[in-house]
Amino acid sequence: MIKLMGAVVILIATTWTGFEASRHLNERPRQLRQLKSALQTLEAEIMFGHTPLHEAARRLASQTPKPLSWFFEVFANKLTKCETTVKAAWDESLQETWKLTAFKRGELEIMKQFGETLGRHDRISQQKQIMLTLSHLEREEMDARDKQIKYEKMVKSLGFLSGLLIIILLM
């Protein structure tokens, strides 16, 4: 009886691990779409609304879902409460909130590069930088979708099958 209960616990744990890994693969493309949407909103705020950057970041924090809203909230707070540059506030905000997202290293580099140009140029140049960032994020999103399609089912099955293997080896 105890062996059977242990086997069920092992199977549930490994299957759950597989489903969590699958969820992470599913989250990345969704969060990339949200990030692209947020940057397009930022572009509209800069180009048409002439909104100050800290206020635009606050609006983005209220409009985007978590965990991206946390990033824009931290960024807006750093701009208003600390005597810092836009680049430093952007980098610190990335460091604080990046681990809460499903993004990979490539997206971090893209966002760091974007942060280096944020607030340094006129509106037209800033719009071009946003468009460049959006094109890079589009490429990353396509890569994330490909990986999701390719590996999502496999990871779920692997979790279940590794549990079965462990049970067979222990019995």
Stockholm file with secondary structure:
# STOCKHOLM 1.0

chainA/1-171         MIKLMGAVVILIATTWTGFEASRHLNERPRQLRQLKSALQTLEAEIMFGHTPLHEAARRLASQTPKPLSWFFEVFANKLTKCETTVKAAWDESLQETWKLTAFKRGELEIMKQFGETLGRHDRISQQKQIMLTLSHLEREEMDARDKQIKYEKMVKSLGFLSGLLIIILLM
#=GR chainA/1-171 SS CHHHHHHHHHHHHHHHHHHHHHHHHHHHHHHHHHHHHHHHHHHHIIIIICCCHHHHHHHHHHHSCTTHHHHHHHHHHHHHHSCCCHHHHHHHHHHHHGGGSCCCHHHHHHHHHHHHHTTTSCHHHHHHHHHHHHHHHHHHHHHHHHHHHHHHHHHHHHHHHHHHHHHHHHC
#=GC SS_cons         CHHHHHHHHHHHHHHHHHHHHHHHHHHHHHHHHHHHHHHHHHHHIIIIICCCHHHHHHHHHHHSCTTHHHHHHHHHHHHHHSCCCHHHHHHHHHHHHGGGSCCCHHHHHHHHHHHHHTTTSCHHHHHHHHHHHHHHHHHHHHHHHHHHHHHHHHHHHHHHHHHHHHHHHHC
//
